[in-house]
Each structure stands twice: as structure tokens, then as C-alpha cells.
Amino acid sequence: MGNGELIYPSTTSIECAHRAAIPPSKPFFKTLKSSLKETFFPDDPLRQFKNQPPSRKLLLGLQYFLPILEWAPRYTFQFFKDDLIAGITIASLAIPQGISYAKLANLPPILGLYSSFVPPLVYAMLGSSRDLAVGTVAVPSLLMASMLGNEVNATQNPHLYLHLAFTATFFAGVLQASLGFLRLGFIVDFLSHATIVGFMGGAATVVCLQQLKGILGLEHFTHGTDLVSVMRSIFSQTHQWRWESAVLGCCFLFFLLVTRYFSKKRPKFFWISAMAPLTSVIFGSILVYVTHAEKHGVQVIGHLKKGLNPPSFTDLAFGSPYQKTAIKTGLITGIIALAEGIAVGRSFAMFKNYHIDGNKEMIAFGMMNIAGSCTSCYLTTGPFSRTAVNFNAGCKTAVSNIVMAIAVMITLLFLTPLFHYTPLVVLSSIIISAMLGVIDIDAAIHLWKLDKFDFTVCLSAFFGVVFGSVEIGLVIAVALSMLRMLLFVARPRTFILGNIPNSMIYRNVDQYPVAGRVPGLLILQIDAPIYFANASYLRERIMRWINDEEDKIKALGENSLQYVILDMGAVGSIDTSGISMLEEVKKSIDRRGLKLVLANPGSELMKKLDKSKFIAAMDPEWIYLTVGEAVGACNFMLHSCKSEFTKVNSGAPPDENNV
Amino acid sequence: MGNGELIYPSTTSIECAHRAAIPPSKPFFKTLKSSLKETFFPDDPLRQFKNQPPSRKLLLGLQYFLPILEWAPRYTFQFFKDDLIAGITIASLAIPQGISYAKLANLPPILGLYSSFVPPLVYAMLGSSRDLAVGTVAVPSLLMASMLGNEVNATQNPHLYLHLAFTATFFAGVLQASLGFLRLGFIVDFLSHATIVGFMGGAATVVCLQQLKGILGLEHFTHGTDLVSVMRSIFSQTHQWRWESAVLGCCFLFFLLVTRYFSKKRPKFFWISAMAPLTSVIFGSILVYVTHAEKHGVQVIGHLKKGLNPPSFTDLAFGSPYQKTAIKTGLITGIIALAEGIAVGRSFAMFKNYHIDGNKEMIAFGMMNIAGSCTSCYLTTGPFSRTAVNFNAGCKTAVSNIVMAIAVMITLLFLTPLFHYTPLVVLSSIIISAMLGVIDIDAAIHLWKLDKFDFTVCLSAFFGVVFGSVEIGLVIAVALSMLRMLLFVARPRTFILGNIPNSMIYRNVDQYPVAGRVPGLLILQIDAPIYFANASYLRERIMRWINDEEDKIKALGENSLQYVILDMGAVGSIDTSGISMLEEVKKSIDRRGLKLVLANPGSELMKKLDKSKFIAAMDPEWIYLTVGEAVGACNFMLHSCKSEFTKVNSGAPPDENNV
């Protein structure tokens, strides 16, 4: 039975028609309390405190703010063995990565090591993830370099630049902690997955491009990050390319990629790819030391200061003329780092089936960055690569972060001279190899298959970063996320419903071609909540459906349209503009001599319709619990009472409906 | 039967269970075309061109861009008689109002008359409303004064100020026309009704406060618009108050309010309130002329230049250092004027049951302001007060605007000297009386009754304008509108469904206390589309519902939970983040040893679930067309096949379901 065919559904339903109920009214403050709770405490953090004695409540409260108190008493030696292995593994990744990313941020390389010492210790106490490994990340590092670099030159004025980086880290921490305390964590959700895939992919590409400086051993390089500037900068100085550096870089990159590929194929050998960066660093350093390559165009790290993090509280540049730049940089890099950290923590918690409280995590990230900014660290979060290694290495708790911090501490105290001969080109290879993992082509293909608009959004964010700048890409990403949501909200779908043969079920005729139209009736489903943003559109769309239907009926020479049934089942909420829209639609439909029938209104809709006197105006008898019952009643009126049509129009319902 | 009681619904449904269908796939470009059409052409303007011969298409196309061609051929003498009366009535209102609002914008009073001459003629040709009367409006006038006044002092540098006003008007027109051409009219919908009520009320209050200068006859006055500055300014110069002016002002205000009240009570005498402003102006002018009150502290308009609008195209300040200010002012005042004009046009079209094309109206407004900016007019739109008078006076077409323009033309050519002695205090009274009508307390009460959050939004916008400034109020209004929408989207509702006794219907147990829970089953309804912005929330909320249900079952000592049925009927659309969320929820539910069942998925949901391989992962047999059928199948498994529970968990459906 095709879309266009007509069937007469059974009208037996009239005998069991139900009335749509107005929900019992609740006191204002109870409603307010429950909506505030849903807005700010959707995860119900106070749930565990219910019905507990005060001493237990105190303990639970302490455990809430210091999760280490929760798991430490249950900690066993077996756990420690696993955490020790994981901790050493991530330390071997953290040291070269830390140095590389600090270079990317135009900061002294030693800061990368400092940043892998204090923040992991803070996170181990405050964080609720068991898998997250704390450290610096590439994209916020690059973004920090580009935003602060616009104001202060890192080579000409390294002290000011360093102080601004600490200040930015401090404000990033303050932002992260405040979002957590104010329970505004859901703001992070407004960056859609598609924009994040595109933005991260673009940023990773840009980071890779920047590494061409190190790979080719160039002394001078563009400050721009876009593809065009970088290509121009590289090809304008082909005579400066150093083949020693390039050969070394390509070899190490090849080595890193092969180990990564191998570990991906055989997850048991995860440690091969995890150890590869440190192996490269050691091997590269020995090679340079032996061949004195530093005198043949291979740049090396040089002197690294021995000793633990010096305090940097006094370096925070409050009141400096550049404070505004530092705040802006802090807020933007802070939110990006937060988004990455939360997403990573959540994904791994999903694997192991435990729960992560997003707001609590934000407080942990915030505290760790505030503490970091006072101890010569810059922005840290939970990077994906390091966390994945931690997870694969079999970490059990945040103790693996403590082990990593201790390993880094030992390095800082005794081993820094060993990095003197480490070639920069190895660091570039490490960054490129890590960034190639961030470019998620599979996710982009998945987006293309699932949702073309999401794919477009993803691509725009990508090209914005690659051809514009990281900031432009970010603005495009956020704007597109917002636009995506506005379009979602502003243009909801409406459908014509038809009867599924031999049932009382009415469904979208596009989805169920077997569903048949009911003559004389137009059954429309509004497939979204009605807000001010879509009320005008819905009004026009409903009237257009009615026009289309009347045209179709005229063309087929059928009986004229008599009833318009609106299935409100999907109208979960409505605001005052939505109610006005319904009133206007009712007026327009009445004026055409048709009758508006509502089916399946939800509780909020009924409540508001009742308060607005709409129900009184439209005869509550013409509001049914299901579309089937509404159709039954309309058919009953159409077929049994044709002579009494005037009565129908005046709204008197058949007695059978008054069940 | 209460909320907590349990019932066993009939399981007969299994025999007629239907399978949820995956909609037939459409080619990509067809989908793209249809979504572009819904986004930009929801009103289907090309509808009338379908199946028409080319000559008719040309005519319709011309009529589309020049609506006057559509109605002019059908114009009759009877129409003209009505339009003549309406036109003269609105002219009598337009002249004093125009002068008053020009004073409010710190512009020469004559500009108010100019602005009632050219723009109405342009609108009469391009506009599609039959009731809209064109003219200047108070709030954008005040906003223009305050925004331009920040940069250029209108008394010290009147020429520059005037040129900037023309430039701002030009850009307002360009913005309005572009929004129309690009079919982006829906942007105006994003200002919610509640914020507009609050903002307009606040702005009207501020405008009234500004009139205290005229009423009290003060020479010096604050440039601030907030309540505190105005009150300080007034009470710091009590010795300057002129009682003559105040008495005159209060008398006229009283007269205007009485006539308005009378006309409101007896709509037949609409012309009494419509004529009252002109009467006041004439009477006031005579009084001043006779008593020489201008020498006793009553300020008068003074000399008005005779003659029609001089061209002002060369005055447009392109490339001036203040161009940026002019553009900003133009864009902001343009969008506010547009929102008012569109809303007014639509409301009156509703009354008379004809359709207004929002995008076409925007083009008309834009063209009228571009033309206006070249002929010494400033920003015009369709003010509510004047349009209401036009409507009450029985206007039939836009010819009433032409009549008004001719009346204003005659005034400009011959009658301007008569306004020499018009006291400013009368103009202040006219503005106050008009503005008191804009403060819509009933609407605010309606908001309070219907939706407390909307009321809060309205109040915040109001206080933002009154205690901050018009700009601050506007920013608050827009920010609150956005926040309102974000909250709508970010926090959708979820409900527990119960069985309505003696039926297969499942509804929200809060709305239908009679609905009973089904043992062993948790039936949840997600009451909104699932986007990236609410996916995280929904995941946490669904898991919380399951936790709560398990706690409840434990407390009651019932059998454990076995099935979680998600009613997806209201999930009209879903994006990739939403699909990931469902996959995660399924994993979590599986891990708890429960079974996820989907009911009533819509076409987009089915399409995307299919593409994402979710359906393959979850056994398509566990997706039902209705909640009733899903419950039937679950109950069948629970009661008949308890011994075969392992089979259920492995997902094999009972044979009866394979209909």
C-alpha cells in the first residue's frame, strides 16, 4: 500500500478514547529547585550523602574534594606494581615530549620537565580519573606561543615572555577551577565533536609544519603558522637546508612511526612505542656526542639547569601592561586544554566503567595549573597520547602520575646534563609522530558518512586553522558550533503522519511508505520543542503543509480537508512565544473553516496551554491522548454526523468521546 | 491507581508487533536541496510560480519585488475613501511625533517631517503590509543619540553629527536589505518575545525620563540615560525648574492620556486619540503665541525651514574617521527597528488574515532607509502606535502611507512657519503619552503566569536599560535570549513512562498519576532532539534514572531491573555526538547486565543509527515501533522465558515478534 493510497482506519478507538491530562501543579519554589538542580547538578553529586550519619558525611565530603582519600585506603601492593610500570613508561615519554612542547611554546626546554613534576602530584590528590597522565600538550603550547608572541618577542625579551606564560597559566587555572566550582562545566559541551575533530586535525597539521624548521635545520623561520607562510619561508631559503639534520630527522621519524605502527598492531607491545621517544633521544644524543654533529649544523638543546622547580609566584605579571594579553591567552588556552583533558578522562573512564565528575575534574585541572604557575610550570592537562600509554601500560590509579613525577624529579636533580647533546631534530620527529596520531581521518570519514553538515563544519575548522591561524580556526570552530545549534533549533522538522495498516499507529509517511493518508484529515507531527527561535518558522511551515494538502486534495478531486491534527508528542517544552504561535495557528485554521485537533500533548505543554487559556478557547474535548484516538473522533464526526456539520464546527464533541 | 503501584499490561501486543523502519535513503543532493530550502525558503516563495506560463511568471516576478503592482489594478474608489481618512489621521499624528522623535535623536526637528515624506512613498511601492504606517520610532532615535553622542557632540558639531546620522541610516538600510536578500530574516527571531517586552519597556521608561528635561523646562541635562543620572541631574537643579512649563506639560499629558483612555474604551472614537497630539500642538502653539510664553521660560521649536527634503547623498560620511561608529550605530539601530517593524506588520496581518513575507518586508525596510539616507531622512520603520491608528482608521492598502506623505509634503511646503511657536513641552507630553503605551505591563504579568524564567529574562532586560544604558540593556537582552536558548537545548527533559490502565498507551507518570509502573522495566522518554550540546547531560541523566530505579527497587524488595526502554518518539533529530552518546549508554547498560530496548525511533534517528552500525550492534529486533509493543515483548521474555534468560541476554527475540 503506497504513500498516496487512502485507508479508513477502524474507529473503534472512540470507545476507549482517553483525555490528555493537565499535570498536577507544583509549588513555584519546588519547580525552581528542580530546574536549578537539573541545570547545575545533573549528576546529583549529593546523592551519596543522603541518609548518612554526620561523621560519614564529613568523610564523604573530604573524599569528594580529595579523591585520593577514597582510593588510598584500598590501595594494594599489586596495584603499586602495575602503577610503577605505567609510571616509568609514561615518564620515558614525558621527558622528551615535555622538552619538545616547551620548545614549541618558545619557552626554555627545562619548563617541560618542571611541568611534568608538580602538576601530576597535584592531580594525583584531586583528580578522579584513574588513567589520566598529566602533562603539557602541543596545541595549547603552540597557541600560547602565537598569542603571547604577538605582543612580546620571546627571543628579545625572554624574561617578560616567561612571566606572561606563568600568568596565562595562572588565569587558565583560575578559569578552569571557577567553571568547576560554579558547575558550569557544560559550557565545554558546546564545542561540538565535529569542530573539535577539525580544529585538532588542523592544529596538528600546523604543529607538524612548524617542525620543518627543526627537521631542515633552519635558523630563521616565519612567525606565521599558516601553510602559505610556512611554505614560502621554507622554499625561500632552500640554500640553508642542512642535509645532516634532515637525514637524522627522517630516520628518527621513520623509527618512531614504525614502532607506533607495530604497537598498534600488537597492543601487548605498547611499551615499544612508549619507549621509542626516549630511545630516540638517548640514541640521538650519543650520536651527536660521538660525531660532534653539533658543529656540522645539527642544533642541540644545550645547557639545562640542574635542580627542582624554582618558585615563580613573584614572577606572575599582575598589573603589567601585558596583563590583558596574558588573561586572554590564559582563558583561551585554558578552555582548549580543559576540553581535551575532560574528553580524554571521560573516554578512558568509559572503557573501565567508572564515573568521572566533570566539574570535579575541572577543579582538579584548575588547582594543578594554579599550583603549576607558582612553581615554574606552564599549562598542563591530560594529553591523549600520554594517557593512552598509561592505560595500555596497565595503570590502576593516579599513583602512576606520582611515579612519573618522581622519575622526572630524579631527572631534574641528576640527569639534565645528559640532554646537552640531544639534537633538536629528534624533538621535531617526536612531535611530528605524536601529531600524526591526532589527525583523525577515520573520524572525519565517519562524520562524512553520518552527517554531511557535521563534516562541513569539521572541514571548515580544519582549513581555518591550516590556511588562517589557530585563533581564526578556533573562532570559526566556535562560530560553526553555535551556527549548527542555531540551525538545529531554528529549523525543526515537521512530518505528515499516516496510518500503519491494521493498527492504531500513526507514523511519518516518509519513513513508513506503507502508512496511508486518512481522507479529510491532515496529521502533522512537530518534531522538536517550540521556542521563540523556531515559532515563526513552525507557523509558516504548518500553514504551508495545509496549503500543500489542500492543493493535493483539489488535484485529486477528493473531499475537502476538515481537520488538522497536530501530534505534539515531540514538543517536550514550549515557551511563551510558542504558545502565541499555537494561538495564531488556531486562529488561522479556524478562519479557513477547519478544525484544529491536538494529540498527545506533554506535561509542560498542557500546563502552559491551561495557564494561557488556550485550552478553554479550543474546547478541551479536542485534545486527545493519542493520534489514533484523535483520528477516530474526527472520522466519527466526518462519517456519522455529516448532517450535523455545523455542530462539529461549533466544537461539540460526540458523546462517545467523554470517557 | 497511584504512581507507585504496579500493573501488568496485556501482552497481546506481541502478536501484532511492528518493526521500526529505516527510511528509504535519498540521494545526497536531494537532501541538501531540501534542507537548504527549509533553512532559507521556509515560506516557499516560488510556490506561486509553479506550472505557470512564462509571461505570467514574469508578471508574478515583478509583483513579487513590487507588491504595488499586485494590488494597484484591483484598487477601487471605496478603498481610496478609506485610505484617505486613514492617511489624514496618521499624518496628524506623524507631524508632531516626527518632530518629537527628531528632538529625541538630537537632530533638527525638520528631519522628523522629512522622514515622514520619502520613506512612506518607498514603502508603499515595496511593502507587502496593508496596515503598516511608516515613520520614525522613539527607541532607535534615543539609541542613535546615545551611540553617536558618545563620539560627536550634537550641539558643538551639528553638521558632522547630522552626516553621521545619515550614514548610520544608510548602513541600517543596507543591513536590512541584505538580511532580506540573503533570506536571513530568521535572525530577528532569535530576540525572544520576553526580552523584547523587557527591553522596550525599559527603553520607554528611559525615553519618558529624558522628557523630564522638557517638562521642567531645564536648559542643562545629563547625557546619561540611566535613572540615577537623570534623577541626580533633576534634583541638583531644583531652582531651575520652570513652573509654567511644568503646568503646561502636565495639562497636555493629562489631555492626551484622557483621550487615549477614552478611545481605548470606545474603539469607534479612535480618531479622538489620533487627533489629540495635533490638537495639542495647535492649541499649545496658539497659547504661546497669544501669551508670549516663550519669553517666560517655555521653550519653543523656533524656525523650521520651508521646502521639501534636500538631497543628502553627498553628506554620507564614507571614509570619515567616525565611519566605524556610524556603521555600528546603523547595524544596531537597524536591527531593532527591523524587529519592531516586522513584528508590527505580522501582528496586523494576523488580524486581517493575510500573509506577510518577512524577507520581502526586510528588503522594503532596507530600500526605504537607503532612499531615506539620501534624502535627509533618518531611520524609519513601522511604529506600533502609528500602525495601530492606521488600522483603526480603516486603512485598506499602503495608499494611506501615500496620503500621509502628501499631507506631510503640503506641511513642508506651506505650513512649517506655523510650528514656530510650538512649545517643546507639548512634544515631551506627546512622547510620554506614546511611551506609556509601550510599557506593556499586561505582557509582563502574562509572562510571570506562564513562565517564570521568561519573566526573569524580561525583568533583567528592563532593569539593564533603566539602571544601565540602552546599549547595556540590549546586550543583556541578547545575551539572555541566547542563554535561554542554550539552557533549552542543553537541559532537555526526561520522563519515566507508565502504563495508562486498560490500554497500550504509555505516558509520563508525573502528568498522568494514574499511569502505573511496569515491574522489571524502566521506560524513559527523551523529550528533545539529541545534539552535541545535550549529549553529555542526557548520558548522565539516563544513568541517574537507572540508578534511582535500582535504588527504589531495592528499597521495595522487588525483582531486579531487567530492561531499559528508551522512548525516542520525541528525538526528532540527532547528530554524531548524539549517536556516540547512545552507543556509550548501550555499553554502560550492557555492562550492568541490563538490556536496552528502543521504541518509536524517528526517521532521522533510524537512518543515522543504521549508518553508524548501531542497529547491527544492538539487534534490530529490540527496536519497536511503539512503547506498548516494546513492553509487550519485554514482559513476554520476563514471564514466559525466565528459564531461558541467557537466551534473552544474547539478544535473540521471541519468534512472535518477527511479524
Boltz contact constraints between the chains, C-beta under 6 A:
constraints:
  - contact:
      token1: [A, 21]
      token2: [B, 511]
      max_distance: 6.0
  - contact:
      token1: [A, 21]
      token2: [B, 512]
      max_distance: 6.0
  - contact:
      token1: [A, 23]
      token2: [B, 510]
      max_distance: 6.0
  - contact:
      token1: [A, 23]
      token2: [B, 511]
      max_distance: 6.0
  - contact:
      token1: [A, 38]
      token2: [B, 491]
      max_distance: 6.0
  - contact:
      token1: [A, 39]
      token2: [B, 491]
      max_distance: 6.0
  - contact:
      token1: [A, 42]
      token2: [B, 537]
      max_distance: 6.0
  - contact:
      token1: [A, 42]
      token2: [B, 540]
      max_distance: 6.0
  - contact:
      token1: [A, 42]
      token2: [B, 541]
      max_distance: 6.0
  - contact:
      token1: [A, 43]
      token2: [B, 540]
      max_distance: 6.0
  - contact:
      token1: [A, 44]
      token2: [B, 544]
      max_distance: 6.0
  - contact:
      token1: [A, 186]
      token2: [B, 490]
      max_distance: 6.0
  - contact:
      token1: [A, 189]
      token2: [B, 533]
      max_distance: 6.0
  - contact:
      token1: [A, 189]
      token2: [B, 536]
      max_distance: 6.0
  - contact:
      token1: [A, 190]
      token2: [B, 533]
      max_distance: 6.0
  - contact:
      token1: [A, 192]
      token2: [B, 532]
      max_distance: 6.0
  - contact:
      token1: [A, 193]
      token2: [B, 532]
      max_distance: 6.0
  - contact:
      token1: [A, 193]
      token2: [B, 576]
      max_distance: 6.0
  - contact:
      token1: [A, 193]
      token2: [B, 577]
      max_distance: 6.0
  - contact:
      token1: [A, 350]
      token2: [B, 584]
      max_distance: 6.0
  - contact:
      token1: [A, 353]
      token2: [B, 591]
      max_distance: 6.0
  - contact:
      token1: [A, 447]
      token2: [B, 576]
      max_distance: 6.0
  - contact:
      token1: [A, 449]
      token2: [B, 611]
      max_distance: 6.0
  - contact:
      token1: [A, 450]
      token2: [B, 576]
      max_distance: 6.0
  - contact:
      token1: [A, 450]
      token2: [B, 608]
      max_distance: 6.0
  - contact:
      token1: [A, 450]
      token2: [B, 611]
      max_distance: 6.0
  - contact:
      token1: [A, 450]
      token2: [B, 612]
      max_distance: 6.0
  - contact:
      token1: [A, 451]
      token2: [B, 575]
      max_distance: 6.0
  - contact:
      token1: [A, 451]
      token2: [B, 576]
      max_distance: 6.0
  - contact:
      token1: [A, 454]
      token2: [B, 575]
      max_distance: 6.0
  - contact:
      token1: [A, 454]
      token2: [B, 576]
      max_distance: 6.0
  - contact:
      token1: [A, 485]
      token2: [B, 533]
      max_distance: 6.0
  - contact:
      token1: [A, 488]
      token2: [B, 531]
      max_distance: 6.0
  - contact:
      token1: [A, 490]
      token2: [B, 186]
      max_distance: 6.0
  - contact:
      token1: [A, 491]
      token2: [B, 38]
      max_distance: 6.0
  - contact:
      token1: [A, 491]
      token2: [B, 39]
      max_distance: 6.0
  - contact:
      token1: [A, 493]
      token2: [B, 572]
      max_distance: 6.0
  - contact:
      token1: [A, 508]
      token2: [B, 603]
      max_distance: 6.0
  - contact:
      token1: [A, 510]
      token2: [B, 23]
      max_distance: 6.0
  - contact:
      token1: [A, 510]
      token2: [B, 603]
      max_distance: 6.0
  - contact:
      token1: [A, 511]
      token2: [B, 21]
      max_distance: 6.0
  - contact:
      token1: [A, 511]
      token2: [B, 23]
      max_distance: 6.0
  - contact:
      token1: [A, 511]
      token2: [B, 603]
      max_distance: 6.0
  - contact:
      token1: [A, 512]
      token2: [B, 21]
      max_distance: 6.0
  - contact:
      token1: [A, 527]
      token2: [B, 572]
      max_distance: 6.0
  - contact:
      token1: [A, 528]
      token2: [B, 529]
      max_distance: 6.0
  - contact:
      token1: [A, 528]
      token2: [B, 572]
      max_distance: 6.0
  - contact:
      token1: [A, 529]
      token2: [B, 528]
      max_distance: 6.0
  - contact:
      token1: [A, 531]
      token2: [B, 488]
      max_distance: 6.0
  - contact:
      token1: [A, 532]
      token2: [B, 192]
      max_distance: 6.0
  - contact:
      token1: [A, 532]
      token2: [B, 193]
      max_distance: 6.0
  - contact:
      token1: [A, 533]
      token2: [B, 189]
      max_distance: 6.0
  - contact:
      token1: [A, 533]
      token2: [B, 190]
      max_distance: 6.0
  - contact:
      token1: [A, 533]
      token2: [B, 485]
      max_distance: 6.0
  - contact:
      token1: [A, 536]
      token2: [B, 189]
      max_distance: 6.0
  - contact:
      token1: [A, 537]
      token2: [B, 42]
      max_distance: 6.0
  - contact:
      token1: [A, 540]
      token2: [B, 42]
      max_distance: 6.0
  - contact:
      token1: [A, 540]
      token2: [B, 43]
      max_distance: 6.0
  - contact:
      token1: [A, 541]
      token2: [B, 42]
      max_distance: 6.0
  - contact:
      token1: [A, 544]
      token2: [B, 44]
      max_distance: 6.0
  - contact:
      token1: [A, 569]
      token2: [B, 569]
      max_distance: 6.0
  - contact:
      token1: [A, 570]
      token2: [B, 570]
      max_distance: 6.0
  - contact:
      token1: [A, 570]
      token2: [B, 572]
      max_distance: 6.0
  - contact:
      token1: [A, 572]
      token2: [B, 493]
      max_distance: 6.0
  - contact:
      token1: [A, 572]
      token2: [B, 527]
      max_distance: 6.0
  - contact:
      token1: [A, 572]
      token2: [B, 528]
      max_distance: 6.0
  - contact:
      token1: [A, 572]
      token2: [B, 570]
      max_distance: 6.0
  - contact:
      token1: [A, 575]
      token2: [B, 451]
      max_distance: 6.0
  - contact:
      token1: [A, 575]
      token2: [B, 454]
      max_distance: 6.0
  - contact:
      token1: [A, 576]
      token2: [B, 193]
      max_distance: 6.0
  - contact:
      token1: [A, 576]
      token2: [B, 447]
      max_distance: 6.0
  - contact:
      token1: [A, 576]
      token2: [B, 450]
      max_distance: 6.0
  - contact:
      token1: [A, 576]
      token2: [B, 451]
      max_distance: 6.0
  - contact:
      token1: [A, 576]
      token2: [B, 454]
      max_distance: 6.0
  - contact:
      token1: [A, 577]
      token2: [B, 193]
      max_distance: 6.0
  - contact:
      token1: [A, 584]
      token2: [B, 350]
      max_distance: 6.0
  - contact:
      token1: [A, 591]
      token2: [B, 353]
      max_distance: 6.0
  - contact:
      token1: [A, 603]
      token2: [B, 508]
      max_distance: 6.0
  - contact:
      token1: [A, 603]
      token2: [B, 510]
      max_distance: 6.0
  - contact:
      token1: [A, 603]
      token2: [B, 511]
      max_distance: 6.0
  - contact:
      token1: [A, 608]
      token2: [B, 450]
      max_distance: 6.0
  - contact:
      token1: [A, 611]
      token2: [B, 449]
      max_distance: 6.0
  - contact:
      token1: [A, 611]
      token2: [B, 450]
      max_distance: 6.0
  - contact:
      token1: [A, 612]
      token2: [B, 450]
      max_distance: 6.0
  - contact:
      token1: [A, 626]
      token2: [B, 505]
      max_distance: 6.0
